[in-house]
Amino acid sequence: MRIPIPALLLSFLVISPLRGQTGNVASQTLSLEVKPVSTLSVSGSPAPFIISSIEAGVGELKAEDRSTRYAITSNRNNMKLAVSIDAPMPAGTKLLVSMLSSKGLSRGPVDISRAAGPVDAVTGIGRGSDSEQEIVYTLIADASVGPVPPQSRVITLTLTD
């Protein structure tokens, strides 16, 4: 039986590269790991709380700010956001903080006025991201409190497990 030369050349061209590749193959082992990661950021800055008027017969003076937002990203479950203050509020005043969340349970307005340590504001935060969430600061002063000179407090937010 006679094999046409073009068919013979074609079979040689197909088999030849396969033989040449046996020495051209290499392998590698790839190691990977995803570590627990959590981030927290805050945007905006509350305006100064200035209480300068009150309605007759009202026992509390209030000022509220909703200009601050926070964002979190975490690949861990059951995280919480805690809020702390660097120094107690003046006598007769309270500072409440409320943090909304689509990934956890907001505890509503929490009083941090005289907290000795962090107070949980959001609990049970699940994996994923939660962005543009509102922080509401509410200053409450008893109507019988005298004038309070200008001062400031540092509020610290902590994302923890």
C-alpha positions in Angstrom: 0.0 0.0 0.0 1.3 3.3 -1.0 0.9 6.4 1.4 0.8 9.7 -0.4 3.7 12.0 0.6 1.5 14.9 1.7 -0.4 12.6 4.1 2.9 11.2 5.5 4.3 14.8 6.0 1.0 15.8 7.7 1.1 12.9 10.2 4.8 13.7 10.9 3.9 17.4 11.6 1.1 16.4 14.0 3.1 13.8 16.0 6.4 15.7 16.0 5.3 18.6 18.3 3.8 16.1 20.8 7.2 14.4 21.2 9.0 17.7 21.6 6.8 18.9 24.4 7.6 16.1 26.9 10.7 18.1 28.1 8.8 21.5 28.0 6.3 20.9 30.8 6.7 22.2 34.4 4.4 22.4 37.4 4.2 24.7 40.4 2.4 24.5 43.7 0.4 27.6 44.5 -0.3 28.4 48.2 -3.1 30.7 49.1 -4.8 32.0 52.2 -7.5 34.6 53.0 -6.9 36.0 56.4 -9.6 37.6 58.6 -9.9 41.2 57.4 -12.1 44.1 58.8 -12.0 47.8 57.9 -13.9 50.8 59.2 -14.0 54.3 57.8 -15.9 57.5 58.7 -16.8 60.4 56.5 -18.3 63.8 57.3 -17.8 65.9 60.4 -20.6 66.9 62.8 -21.2 70.6 63.1 -20.8 72.2 66.5 -23.8 71.6 68.8 -25.1 75.0 69.9 -28.3 75.1 71.8 -29.5 78.7 71.9 -33.3 78.5 72.2 -36.0 76.4 73.7 -39.8 76.1 73.6 -41.6 77.2 76.8 -42.5 74.3 79.1 -40.0 71.8 77.5 -37.7 70.1 80.1 -34.9 69.2 77.7 -32.8 71.1 75.2 -31.8 69.0 72.1 -29.5 69.3 69.2 -29.0 66.6 66.6 -26.5 66.0 63.8 -27.0 63.5 60.9 -24.1 64.5 58.7 -21.7 61.7 59.5 -21.5 58.3 57.7 -19.6 55.1 58.2 -18.6 52.2 56.1 -17.3 48.7 57.0 -16.1 45.7 55.2 -15.4 42.4 56.9 -15.0 38.7 56.0 -15.8 37.7 59.5 -19.2 37.1 61.2 -20.7 38.4 64.4 -18.7 41.6 64.5 -19.8 44.7 66.5 -19.3 48.4 66.4 -18.6 50.0 69.7 -18.5 53.8 70.5 -16.5 55.5 73.2 -15.9 59.1 74.4 -12.6 60.5 75.6 -14.1 62.4 78.6 -17.4 62.6 80.4 -20.0 65.1 79.2 -20.6 68.2 81.4 -23.1 67.8 84.3 -26.7 68.0 83.1 -25.9 67.0 79.5 -26.0 63.7 77.6 -24.6 62.6 74.3 -26.5 59.8 72.5 -25.1 58.0 69.4 -27.2 56.0 67.0 -25.7 54.0 64.2 -27.8 52.5 61.4 -26.8 49.2 59.8 -27.9 46.9 57.0 -25.6 44.1 58.1 -26.2 44.0 61.9 -28.6 45.0 64.7 -28.5 48.7 65.7 -29.1 49.2 69.4 -30.7 52.5 68.7 -29.5 55.6 70.6 -26.9 54.6 73.1 -25.8 57.0 75.9 -22.0 57.4 76.0 -22.0 60.5 78.2 -20.3 59.0 81.1 -19.3 55.6 79.8 -16.1 54.2 81.3 -15.4 52.2 78.2 -16.8 51.4 74.7 -20.6 50.9 74.4 -21.9 48.5 71.7 -23.9 50.5 69.1 -24.3 47.7 66.4 -24.0 44.0 67.1 -24.2 40.8 65.0 -22.6 42.3 61.9 -22.2 39.7 59.2 -19.8 39.2 56.4 -19.7 41.7 53.5 -19.8 45.5 53.2 -22.0 48.1 54.7 -21.5 51.6 53.3 -23.0 55.1 53.7 -24.6 54.1 57.0 -25.8 57.1 59.0 -24.5 58.1 62.4 -26.8 60.3 64.5 -25.4 62.3 67.4 -27.9 63.8 69.8 -26.9 66.3 72.5 -29.5 66.6 75.3 -29.2 69.3 78.0 -31.5 69.5 81.0 -33.4 72.8 80.9 -32.1 73.6 84.4 -28.5 73.4 83.4 -26.6 76.7 83.3 -24.6 77.8 80.3 -21.8 75.4 79.2 -18.7 77.0 77.7 -17.5 75.7 74.3 -15.6 72.4 74.5 -15.1 69.3 72.4 -15.1 65.5 72.8 -13.4 62.8 70.7 -15.7 60.0 69.8 -14.0 56.7 68.8 -15.7 54.0 66.8 -14.2 50.5 67.0 -15.1 47.5 64.8 -14.3 44.3 66.8 -15.5 40.7 67.4 
